[in-house]
Amino acid sequence: MLRLWGRKSSSNVQKILWALEEVGEPYEHEIVGGIYGGKDRKEYASKTPTKLVPVLEDGELALWESHSILRYLARKFPESSIGVNNISKEAEISCWIDFNSSAFQPSVIGLFWELVRTPSNERSKENEDKQYKSLISASAIVSQRLENRDYLLDNFTIADIALGTLMYRMRDVAPDLAGTPALTRWYEKLLVRPGYTKFVTTSYEELRAKN
Ligand SMILES: N[C@@H](CCC(=O)N[C@@H](CS)C(=O)NCC(=O)O)C(=O)O
């Protein structure tokens, strides 16, 4: 049976919870990371060199890095709503997922860390402006892509999961950038998917800095 490790409040874990909901296979879920601890336990540390969450185990296989796990699930369950078994389509999906790793996610999470996770007396306006500026260009690329289409590719794929997971928090930390007609339409499409509302559009209050 598949076994997912990671706290539900992590956006990288949420990507996998959403993907597993799309796949519809049974799985076990072990909560580790953040306020729940457990990442340094030998049992966990042996599964991932980074000691971060998520990890997905499938029998003897222990996978880490959320995007690699998404690719694995899409390949492993070709008949599911996220399934792919076509090399060209996989490559196109990878373009968006790699763009997420290098540009979109770092700017959303950078702003989220500054505005939500950093105590108010440690915040830096300079860093906030820097993250916001990066997000202007990264989000414009996503928004333009979605101007004439429902999803990043021709149909719903793991690329929508990778980038779409970040939209929920982006709407709070950069509502003006997240509020373009194209991004709003895409967000509304994602809200129709049960895995998105069950695991992604959920409270992140446990992450908020205490002052
Ligand atoms: N590139 C990695 C990043 C993993 C990562 O940064 N995970 C964070 C949570 S989003 C983490 O483990 N933080 C420490 C913790 O939760 O204790 C991935 O996509 O899986």
The ligand as an ORCA input file, in Angstrom:
! r2SCAN-3c Opt
* xyz 0 1
  N      11.564     20.750     -3.008
  C      10.948     20.015     -1.923
  C      10.707     20.971     -0.786
  C      10.268     20.254      0.477
  C      10.052     21.220      1.614
  O      10.604     22.354      1.641
  N       9.237     20.818      2.571
  C       8.980     21.657      3.705
  C       7.464     21.807      3.915
  S       6.659     22.610      2.568
  C       9.515     21.022      4.979
  O       9.783     19.831      5.040
  N       9.660     21.852      6.012
  C      10.081     21.419      7.287
  C       8.974     20.842      8.110
  O       7.822     20.723      7.675
  O       9.285     20.470      9.260
  C       9.639     19.369     -2.411
  O       9.056     19.877     -3.362
  O       9.219     18.334     -1.853
*
